[in-house]
Amino acid sequence: APRPPARLPTRRDGARHDSDGVVEQGCPQRHVLPRSPGLRALARCVRRRIAARTGLIPERARITRDLLFDKRPGDNWWVAPHQDRVIAFRRTFESPEATAWSRKSGIPHALGSARLLALILTVRLHLDDTDAGNGALLVAPGSHRYGILDPAGLAELRPEHTIAVPAGAALLMSPRLVHASRCSADPRPRRILHLELAAEPAPAPLEFHDALAPRDLVEA
């Protein structure tokens, strides 16, 4: 199994500051690959293996978003049922495929259409053993087939199926899958490197964000 780097990026003050100045507790660290050579190498390895073993993405699939979830004592949270509709782009464009634009860590983000979300594969690489005790993912099986759900549709679904994953293993899922997670109930760490990979380019003029520097793509 891929091995995590010895050192991971850490928050300076236990909180994350968005580009709009808002401080959010209990949120993932965004855009961690440029700050960690070890995580970049790990992401390239995972991308290569998934491409070779599943054929779901090309070997050089663009990593559009990278997040580091780090649940631990003093920085613990729960997540309500949702779909991962937010997509990162290189620049802002008015398009019916991408709406509600914002900037997160200086990078343009928007809510993607069903067409765009169908191009994305989510990969959650577990750096620690994860189970019901320390906040494993809860999913509603098959819910990715329902399309994009409004709040009423989400309220009707209850993600109650726990996905326990051992350290070093990856969970592959559609961003349209309805999922949630509970707070960790024990002191064990629960670190997950969350990657979103594009199987195809976005339709012009939209262009997905590229989380890896050009030299990393050449070396991949």
C-alpha positions as CSV (number, residue, x, y, z in Angstrom):
1,A,0.0,0.0,0.0
2,P,1.2,3.6,-0.6
3,R,2.9,5.0,2.5
4,P,2.1,8.5,3.8
5,P,5.0,11.0,4.2
6,A,6.6,11.2,7.6
7,R,5.5,14.8,8.0
8,L,2.2,16.3,6.9
9,P,1.2,20.0,6.6
10,T,-0.1,21.4,9.9
11,R,-2.3,24.3,10.7
12,R,-0.5,27.2,12.4
13,D,-3.4,28.0,14.8
14,G,-5.8,25.0,14.5
15,A,-8.0,26.9,12.1
16,R,-8.1,27.6,8.4
17,H,-8.3,31.1,6.9
18,D,-10.1,31.5,3.6
19,S,-9.3,34.2,1.1
20,D,-12.3,36.2,2.4
21,G,-10.9,36.3,5.9
22,V,-13.4,33.9,7.4
23,V,-11.9,31.5,10.0
24,E,-13.4,28.1,9.9
25,Q,-12.8,25.5,12.7
26,G,-12.9,21.8,12.0
27,C,-12.5,22.1,8.2
28,P,-10.1,20.4,5.9
29,Q,-6.8,21.9,4.8
30,R,-7.1,22.9,1.2
31,H,-4.4,22.8,-1.5
32,V,-1.9,20.8,0.5
33,L,0.0,19.2,-2.4
34,P,2.1,22.3,-3.3
35,R,3.2,22.4,0.4
36,S,4.2,18.8,0.8
37,P,6.6,16.9,-1.5
38,G,5.7,13.7,0.3
39,L,2.0,14.2,-0.4
40,R,2.7,15.1,-4.0
41,A,4.6,11.9,-4.5
42,L,1.8,9.9,-2.8
43,A,-0.8,11.5,-5.0
44,R,1.1,10.7,-8.2
45,C,1.5,7.1,-7.0
46,V,-2.2,6.7,-6.2
47,R,-3.2,8.3,-9.5
48,R,-0.9,6.0,-11.5
49,R,-2.2,2.8,-9.7
50,I,-5.9,3.7,-10.1
51,A,-5.4,4.4,-13.8
52,A,-3.6,1.1,-14.3
53,R,-5.9,-1.1,-12.2
54,T,-9.4,0.4,-12.9
55,G,-9.2,2.4,-16.2
56,L,-11.5,4.9,-14.6
57,I,-9.1,7.8,-15.3
58,P,-6.1,8.3,-17.6
59,E,-2.6,8.0,-16.1
60,R,-2.2,11.8,-16.2
61,A,-5.6,12.7,-15.0
62,R,-5.7,16.2,-13.6
63,I,-6.1,16.4,-9.8
64,T,-8.6,19.2,-9.5
65,R,-8.8,19.5,-5.7
66,D,-6.8,18.1,-2.8
67,L,-7.9,18.3,0.8
68,L,-6.4,16.9,4.0
69,F,-8.9,15.8,6.6
70,D,-7.4,15.5,10.1
71,K,-9.9,14.6,12.8
72,R,-8.2,14.5,16.2
73,P,-8.9,15.6,19.8
74,G,-9.4,19.3,19.9
75,D,-10.2,19.5,16.2
76,N,-13.2,17.3,15.7
77,W,-16.4,17.8,13.6
78,W,-19.4,16.2,12.0
79,V,-20.6,16.6,8.5
80,A,-24.3,16.7,7.4
81,P,-25.5,14.6,4.5
82,H,-24.4,16.2,1.2
83,Q,-23.0,15.7,-2.3
84,D,-19.6,17.1,-3.2
85,R,-20.8,19.6,-5.8
86,V,-18.0,22.2,-5.5
87,I,-15.3,22.0,-8.3
88,A,-12.1,24.0,-8.5
89,F,-11.2,25.8,-11.8
90,R,-8.3,27.7,-13.2
91,R,-10.3,30.8,-13.8
92,T,-13.8,32.2,-13.6
93,F,-16.2,31.9,-16.5
94,E,-19.9,32.5,-16.8
95,S,-21.4,29.2,-17.7
96,P,-24.6,27.2,-17.1
97,E,-22.3,24.3,-16.1
98,A,-20.7,26.2,-13.2
99,T,-22.6,28.6,-10.9
100,A,-22.3,30.3,-7.5
101,W,-18.6,31.2,-8.0
102,S,-16.4,31.8,-5.0
103,R,-12.7,31.7,-4.1
104,K,-11.2,29.2,-1.6
105,S,-7.5,29.6,-0.7
106,G,-7.3,32.0,-3.7
107,I,-8.6,29.4,-6.2
108,P,-11.9,29.9,-8.1
109,H,-14.6,27.4,-7.2
110,A,-18.1,26.9,-8.4
111,L,-21.0,24.5,-8.1
112,G,-20.7,22.0,-10.9
113,S,-23.5,20.7,-13.1
114,A,-24.4,17.0,-13.3
115,R,-22.4,16.9,-16.6
116,L,-19.2,18.2,-14.9
117,L,-19.6,16.0,-11.8
118,A,-19.8,12.9,-14.0
119,L,-16.2,13.7,-15.1
120,I,-14.9,13.6,-11.5
121,L,-13.6,10.6,-9.5
122,T,-13.2,11.2,-5.8
123,V,-10.3,9.3,-4.2
124,R,-10.0,9.2,-0.4
125,L,-6.7,7.8,0.7
126,H,-6.8,6.7,4.3
127,L,-3.6,7.5,6.2
128,D,-5.0,5.9,9.4
129,D,-7.4,3.0,10.2
130,T,-10.9,4.4,9.9
131,D,-14.0,3.0,11.4
132,A,-17.2,3.9,13.2
133,G,-15.3,4.9,16.3
134,N,-13.2,7.6,14.8
135,G,-15.5,9.2,12.2
136,A,-15.6,6.9,9.2
137,L,-17.6,8.0,6.2
138,L,-21.4,7.2,6.1
139,V,-22.9,6.8,2.7
140,A,-26.3,6.2,1.1
141,P,-25.6,3.4,-1.4
142,G,-26.7,4.0,-4.9
143,S,-27.6,7.7,-4.3
144,H,-25.2,8.9,-7.0
145,R,-27.7,7.6,-9.5
146,Y,-30.3,10.2,-8.4
147,G,-28.5,13.2,-10.0
148,I,-28.1,16.5,-8.1
149,L,-30.4,16.6,-5.1
150,D,-32.0,19.7,-3.6
151,P,-32.2,20.1,0.2
152,A,-35.5,18.3,0.3
153,G,-34.1,15.4,-1.6
154,L,-31.0,15.2,0.7
155,A,-33.3,15.3,3.7
156,E,-35.1,12.1,2.5
157,L,-31.8,10.2,2.4
158,R,-30.0,8.9,5.5
159,P,-26.4,7.9,5.0
160,E,-26.1,5.1,7.5
161,H,-23.8,2.6,5.8
162,T,-20.4,2.9,7.5
163,I,-17.3,2.6,5.2
164,A,-14.5,1.2,7.4
165,V,-11.2,1.5,5.6
166,P,-7.7,0.3,6.8
167,A,-4.7,2.6,6.7
168,G,-3.1,2.7,3.2
169,A,-6.3,1.8,1.4
170,A,-8.2,4.1,-1.0
171,L,-12.0,4.6,-1.3
172,L,-13.2,5.5,-4.8
173,M,-16.6,7.2,-5.1
174,S,-18.6,9.6,-7.2
175,P,-18.9,13.1,-5.9
176,R,-22.7,12.7,-6.4
177,L,-22.8,10.0,-3.7
178,V,-24.7,11.3,-0.7
179,H,-22.4,11.0,2.3
180,A,-21.8,12.3,5.9
181,S,-19.6,11.6,8.9
182,R,-19.9,11.7,12.7
183,C,-17.5,13.2,15.1
184,S,-14.7,10.9,16.2
185,A,-15.5,9.2,19.5
186,D,-12.0,8.2,20.5
187,P,-8.5,9.7,20.5
188,R,-7.2,7.8,17.4
189,P,-6.2,10.0,14.5
190,R,-8.3,10.0,11.3
191,R,-6.3,11.5,8.5
192,I,-7.5,11.3,4.9
193,L,-6.0,12.7,1.8
194,H,-9.0,13.6,-0.4
195,L,-8.3,13.9,-4.1
196,E,-10.7,14.8,-7.0
197,L,-9.5,13.6,-10.4
198,A,-10.9,14.6,-13.8
199,A,-11.4,11.7,-16.2
200,E,-11.7,14.2,-19.1
201,P,-11.1,17.9,-19.6
202,A,-13.9,20.3,-18.7
203,P,-15.9,21.6,-21.7
204,A,-14.5,24.9,-23.0
205,P,-14.2,27.6,-22.0
206,L,-14.1,26.0,-18.5
207,E,-10.8,24.5,-17.3
208,F,-10.3,22.4,-14.2
209,H,-7.8,23.6,-11.7
210,D,-4.5,21.6,-11.7
211,A,-3.3,20.9,-8.1
212,L,0.1,19.7,-9.2
213,A,2.8,22.0,-10.6
214,P,3.9,21.4,-14.2
215,R,7.1,19.8,-13.2
216,D,5.2,17.2,-11.1
217,L,3.1,16.4,-14.2
218,V,6.2,15.8,-16.2
219,E,7.7,13.5,-13.6
220,A,4.5,11.6,-13.0
